[in-house]
Amino acid sequence: MRTVTYGAACTLDGFIAGTKGEIDWLRYNTDVGQIMREYWKSVDTILMGRKTWDQAVKMAGGGGGASPGMRTFVFSRTLDSVDADGVELVRDDAAGVVRDLKAGDGKGICMMGGGDLARSLFAADLIDEVGLNVHPVLLGAGIPIFTDAGRRVPLELISSRCIARGCVYSTYRVQHAD
């Protein structure tokens, strides 16, 4: 069974973006680059919601936002199509698609960004790990990293360490309902 990891950078008060989607508070550093280089070796599939996809396209300069060598799935009820090679649009049954991906062959699965998609996958008990890069800033308001999944989700700390620029990187294993 493949592992689904929900990974995100967040503020100390639990937001992944400001009220208007701004991410200007992110503190990029070499430690994060090293963590991500190692992590990308362990995955071959990326899941993201529409808002995260929009941000990825914007950061890529409008060139698509797809990652070479990765299967990428964008989950959206509002998009009619995704204009990028190697990117599949999923409009319905996110849990069913992810359940099938987990049961299939391949490396790990990265669930990026988006609280709405994460909520639905937590509700379906499909996320196996959570990787957080917590930044030392309080936004006070914004887009929360976690929203109500309709159930408690117990976690077990796998690792935690201080990284550059005052950030803390932690990984948790989800204690599944079974």
ABEGO torsion letter per residue (X at the ends): XBBBBBBBBBBAAGBABBAAGBAAABBBBAAAAAAAAAAAAABABBBBBAAAAAAAAAAAGGAGGBBBGBBBBBBBAABABBBBBGBBBBABGAAAAAAAAAABBEBBBBBBEBAAAAAAAAAAGABABBBBBBBBBBAGBEBBABBBAGBBBBBBBABBBBBBGGBBBBBBBBBBAX
